[in-house]
Amino acid sequence: MGPPRTLTLDFDRSPLADDGFFGGKLARPPAFDPPLLDPAVRALAQRAWLERARSEYVGVMIARRLWGLCVDVNAPRDVQELALRMVLDEQRHLSLCVAAAEALGAEPAVAFDLADLQQPRSDAPVGDQLVEMLAGTYAVGEAVALALVAHAVKALPGSGFRDVLRSIAADEVLHGRIGAALLGVVRGGAGWLRWPGDAAVGAIAGRWRAAMRGRDVVEPDEVAAFADPTAAAQLRAVGVSDPVAFRAAYHRALDALSAGPGPWAHGKIGG
């Protein structure tokens, strides 16, 4: 029997969180006032917010890997600072999403694949791994994530749950832009990272877009719940947007990356 491939983490709080000094340094969730919810709706909403928490914590590990690669190639100090800022952004997003789930009665426990937490490096040269992250994870993945959280903020009614997404969206502007921006810097000539060529970078982005197009990004039971107007209104009130519209926004964001001008080369991002 091999080692476990999954791990459940408890995102509880220590006594420091209630200390006036230390607590003031931490993420502060908004006030949540969820309406009376059908038990099935509550369960869906709890799962949705815990899944957001899971995604944000994986984002912590991804950003930490990005920062480590930037350190290893001796990237300029501003680049390292921005990468490290994104680590803290993602940790803050996790805290806000867990607080939203707890407001709905969920326990702050989330299951992860170990590979997502470990973010292992490959055998490729460090610089190539960094370019892969910038062109795939950030210039494609995080650009789409920015479009999706912006979509959710516009689609949802006002609430503390929507305020969490609005706060995340404000940070995601950096996360969604940094990949293409850094690739543009490297393409223009940077002693700290080799530009592998437009075709190679475009191919990375193309592979990421193709992989993302193959994902089903919504849950069937959420689609079914939104067919009931009462359940749909309750879900929107606690920060869960229409999954069919969400899927459409996801593919629109990918289409925009495919058809629009390349952000680092003023041409298309791969094939």
N, C-alpha and C positions, 0 to 999 in steps of 0.2 A: 504494500500500500504506500503510495507516494505522499508527499506533504500536502496539506489542504490547499486548494486553489482559490478559496474564498475566505473572507474575514469580515466579521461584523464589528463595527466600531460604535462605541457609545459617545455621543457628542453632548455630554453633560457639562455642568459648570462647576468651578471650584469656588470656595469662599471668597477668593479675591474678586470675583465678579461683582460682589455686593459691597466691596470696599469703595469708599468715595474716591480715593486716588486711583486705584487700579481699574476700577469699573469705568471711570471716566475716559480711559484710554481704549475702551473696547467698542465694538459696533453696537449701536443703539437701535433696536428694532422699533418701528412705529407702534402705535396702539392698534390692537386688533379687536374688532367687535363683530365676530362672525354671526350671521343670522341663524335662526333655528334651521337645522339641516336634516334632511332625510338620512337615516343611518347609512344607506348605500352611497349617497352623495358624499357624506362625510368621509367614508372609507376611500373613495376615489380621490378626494381632495388631499387627504393625508398622504396617499401614495404619490400624488403629483408633486407635492412639496418636498417629500423625502427624496424623490428622484431628482428634483432640482438640487437638493443638498448634495446628493451623491455626485452629480455632474460638477458642481462647484468644487468639491473636494478633490476630485480627479484633476480639475483645473489647477488646484494648488500644486499638485505633483508635477503636472506638465510645465507650469511656469517655473517651478524650482529646477526642473531639468534644463529648461531654456537658459535660466540664469547661470547654472553650472557650466553649460557649454560656452556661454559668453565669457565667463571667467577663464576657461581653459584656452580660448583663442586670444585672450587679452584684448577683448573688445573695449572701446573707449568707455570711460567711466560713466558717461551719461547713458550709454546703452545698458550697462550693467545696472545702473540705478533704476531705469525704467523696467527692466526685467524683474528686479527684486520688488518693485512696487506692485507689479502684477501678481506676485505671490501673495502679498498681503491683501490685495483686492479680492482675490479668490477666497482667501480665508474669511474675510469679512462677509462675502456673499454666502458662504456656507452658514455662518452664524445667523444671518438674517433668514435664510430658508428654513433652518432648523427651528427658529423662533416661530415662524409662520406655521410649521407643522405642529409644533407644541400647542399653539393657540387653537388648533383644531382637535386636540386631544391625543396626538400621536406621541409615542415614545421616541426619544432622540437617538435611535439606533438605525444604522444603515449598513447594508451588506455590500462588499466590494470584491471584484476579482483582484487577486494579488498582483497580477501584471499591471493593472491600472494604478495601483498604489506604488509599485516599485519603479515603473517607467524605466526599464532597463535600457542601457545603451547597446548599440550594435557594434559590430567589428569594423564598421566603416570609419574613415578618418573623421576626427572631431569636427572639422570644418564642414565636411559633407553632411554630417548629422545636423549641424546647425542650419545649413541651407534647407535641408529637408523640412525641419520644423518651421522655418520662416515661410516657405512656399506652400506647405501643406497645412500644418496645424493652424497657422496664424493667417496667412493671406487668403486661405479658403475657409477652413473650419471656423475660426473666430470671426471672420467677416460675415459668415452666414449666421453665427450665433448673435451677432450684433443686430442683424436685420430681424431675427426672430423675437428678441426681447423688445425691440422697438415696436414690432407688430402687436405683441401682447399688451404693452402699455396703452397703445391706441385703442385696442379692442375691448378693454375691460372698464367697468365702471369704477368710480372712485372708492377706495378702501385702503386700509392699512396694508392689505396684501398687494394691491396695485402699487402702493408706495415702495414696497420692497423691490418690485420689478423696476420701478423708475430709478431707484438708487443703483441697482445693478446696471441698468442701461447706461447711466452716466459714466460708469467705469469702463463699460465694454467698448466705448468709443476708442479708447487707447488700445484695448486688446484687439479690436477689429482692424485698426490701422497700422499697427506696429510692424506686422510682417511685410507688407508691401513697401512700407516706408524704408525699412532697413535693407530690403532687397535693392531698392533704388539707390541707396547709399553705396552698397557693395558694388553694384553694377557700374556706378560712376567712378570706381577706383578706390579701394580701401586696403591698406596694407595688412589689416588684421584678418581678412577673410577673402579667399579666392572666389571670383565669379566663375561658375562653371559653364556659362553660356546661356543665352536665351532659350535655346531648345531644351536643354537639360532642366532648367527651372520650370519652363512651361510644361514639360512632361510630368514633373512632380505634381504640379497643380492639377493637371488633367487627370492623373490617377486618383487624386483625392476627390475631385468632383465626381468621377465615375463611381467610386466607392460610396460616396454620400448619396448619390442618386438611387443606389440599390437598397437603401435603408428605409424601413417603414417607421416613421417617426411618431406615430400616434398609436394609442391603445384602442382595440376594438370596443371594449366596454365603455370607454369615454365617448366614442362616436355614437354608440347606442344611447347613452345617457343624454346626449345633446339632442336626440330626437324627441325627448320629452321637454316641453317648454318650461315646466316647473323646475325640473332637475337642471336644465341649462341655466336658468336664472340664478339658482343657488350656487352652481359651480362658478359662474362669472363673478358672483359676489365675493367669493373667497379666492380669486386670482387664477382660476383655471379657464383658459379661453377655448373657443370652439376648435376641436381638433381638426376638422375638415379645412377650416380657414387657415389653421396653423400649418397643415401640410402644404397647402397652396402657397403660403408665404415662404416656406422652406424651398420649394422648387423655383419660385420667382427669384429668390436670392441666388440660387445656383445658376439660373439662366442669365442673370445679370453679370455674373463672373465669367460666363462662357462667351457672351456676346459683346460685352462692353470692352472698352480699351484697357489693356493691361496696365495695372497700377505702377509697375516698375519699368516698363519698356514702351509704354504708349502703343502697345499692340495687343493681340489676343493672348490670353493666358493659356498657352498650350492648345492641344487639339481636342 
